[in-house]
Amino acid sequence: MPPFEADKQSIDKQSIIMLSDRVLVQSPSSEGERRSRSGILIPSTAAEVSKRLIWAEVVATGPHVRWINPGDSVLFNPEDRLEVEVRGEDYLVLRERDIHAMASNKTEGGTGLYL
C-alpha cells in the first residue's frame, strides 16, 4: 500500500479537534438562494445593498471557546470565514470573536437566543 493511502485511511478514522478559539460550523446548504417572508425566491446572484449575516450549526469547538458548544447555531458574517472540506463535506472555520449571536437548545430557563 502506498504511504499516501495509509495516511488517508488514518485521517478518515480520526475525529476533528479544533485548536485555540476556533469554531467549526456546518456550511449552510441554503447559502445561495433564499426565500423572503412572503415566499418570493431570491437568487444568489441578486446584489444586496446591505451585508447579510447567516446562521450555521456548530460541529466542534476549540478548548478556548467559552460560550459556544457543538449543536448550537451561530450567526456570523459570511466574509469572516475560512472554508474547509473534510471527508467530502464542506465546513467553515470561524473565530469565537467573529460570531455575533448564538441560539442554543441547552439553556436553563431562558429563550436560548443570545445577541
N, C-alpha and C positions, 0 to 999 in steps of 0.2 A: 504494500500500500504506500503510495507517495506521501511524503511528510505533510503536504498541504491538506490532503484528505483527512489525515489523522487529527490535525489541528481543527479542521472544520467540525468533525464529529464531537470533539471535546467542547467546543463552543456551543453547539446545539444543546448539550446536556447541562450547561451552566445557567444559573439564574442571573438576572440583571441586578447589580448592586450599584446604586448611584453614589457619587462622592460629594463631599462638601455640602453646599446649599442647593444642589441641583435637584430638579423635579422632572421626572419622565412622564409625559402625558400621551394618551392615545390620540393620534391625529384625527380631528373631526372629519367624518365622512361627507358631511353636507357643507364643507367649507366653500365650495364653488357657488352652487345655486342655493337660493333660499326663498322662502315664501313670506309675504307680508301678512299682517293680521287678517286682512280681507281675503287672502288666498291667492294673490297675484304672485306668479313666479318671477323672481328677479334673477336674471342670468349672471354668471360670474364675470362676464365681460362688461357689465354695466358699471360705469365710472361713478364712484361715490364721492361726494364733496367732503364728508367728514370721515374720520377714522372709525372703524367699527371693531369693537372688541369681540372675541369669540370664546366659547366655553369648550372645555375638553376634560376628559376623565383622567385622574392621576393613576398611574400604574406603579410607580416606585418613587421613593424619596431618599435623599442623602441623609447622613447622620446629623447634619447641622440644620436641617429644616425643622422649624419649631411648631408651626401651626397646621401643616397640611399632612394628610395621611392618604395612603392608597385607597381608592374608591371615592374620594371627594371629587367634586367638579370645581374647576378653577377658571377664572375669567382673566384673559391676558390679551395684549396687543399682538396681532399676528406678525408684526415686524420684529418683535423681540424674541426670536426663537431660532433654534438650530434643528434641522431635520436629520433623522437617522432611520435607517431600515434595519430591523432586527428580525431574523427568521421570516423574511418576506412580508412583514407588516411595517407600516410607517408610524413613527413616533416623533414627538417633539421634545427637545431638552430645553428647559427654562431654568432661570434662577428664581429663588423664592422672592427676591425683591422685585422681579418683573411681573408678579402676579397681583392683580388689582382686587380680586374678591374670590371667595370660595363658598361653595354650598356643600353641606355635609349632612348625611342621614344619621350621624353618630353624636349629635349634640344632646345635651341634657336640659330639657325644659325650654329650649329656645326655638326660633324659627328655622335655624340651620343655614341662614344666609348671612354672610358677613361681608360688608362693603367697607 
